[in-house]
Each structure stands twice: as C-alpha cells, then as structure tokens.
Amino acid sequence: MSAADERNHIILNSEPLEILSILEGLRVGVIVIDKAETVRFCNRAAAEFIGTSTGDILNRKIFETIPESELGRVIREGRS
C-alpha cells in the first residue's frame, strides 16, 4: 500500500469528529452540502474566502450564501 493510500485509509476509517477536525484544520476551503443543497459543513478557510462566518452559512441553502455556486448542479447531475 502506498503512503497516500495508507493516509486515505486512515482518514476514511476515522471517527466522524476526527474527520471534521482534519477538514477544519485545512488551509483550503471545504464546503459540504447535502442532496437538498443545504450546507452541512463549512470550514473557516471557506467562510473567510466567501466573506462570511461558518455560523452564517451552516444549514442554509448554498445559493443563499453563494448565488453563483455550481455545487447544487453538481449534486443534481452527479458530475462536475
């Protein structure tokens, strides 16, 4: 198993809180939406990039905060 595969295996088999901690610590923005296009996770880097706080974007429809977002289309069509 390569080092990258081993890291991915560790991450994917981690507890949900550990995964959230990893995502929160990233310097790149991460936004997770569900099939209803509701924001379920937004790390600080993403919130700063779009000029809001994580509290302002969580549990809102993605297009309410980022009108030009393509995330909803990606979820609906299943491709980017």
N, C-alpha and C positions, 0 to 999 in steps of 0.2 A: 504494500500500500504506500503510495507517495505521501510526502509530508502534507500536501494540500488536501488529499483525500482523507488523511487522518484528522486534520483540523476540522474539515467539514463533518466528519463522522462524530467528533466530539461535540460540535455545536448542535447538530441535529438531534443528538441524544441527550442534550442538556435539559434541565428543568426550565419551564417557561420563564421564571423570574431571572434565571441566569441569561437566557437569550435576550430578554428585554434589557438587561444591564449591558450586554455586549452591544446591542443596537444603539442604546442611549449614548454610549461612550464613543461611537464613531464620529469622525470629523466631517463625514459626508452626510447629507440629509437623507433621512429614511421616513417615508410616509406609507402606512399600510391602510388600505381601505377594504371593506367587505363587499359582497355582491350587491348590496344596496347602495354602494358608493358612499358609505359613511366612514369617516376617518376613525380608525380604531387604535392607531399608534402614530405618533409624530415625535421624532427626537429633536433635541434643542437645535442642532445644526440646520434641520429643515425649517423649523419655526423661524429661526433667525434669518435664513435665506429669503423666506417669503414675507418677513417683516411682521410677525405676529408672535404670540406665545403658544406653547403647547396646549394650554388650557383653553385658548380661544378657538383652536381648530378641532380638538377632540370631540367626537360624537356629532359632528356637523357633516353635512354633505360636502364632498370635496369641491364641487363647483361653487359653493357658497364662499369659500375662502380663496380658491384659485380658479376663477371662472374659465381660464384658458387651459386648464388641466386636461390631459388626454387619458388620465387614469381610469375614468369611468368607461370610456370607449374601449380601452384595453381589456377591462373586466368583461364588458358585454360581448366583445368579439373574440376574446381569448387569444389575442395576438397584439403585438406592439407595432 
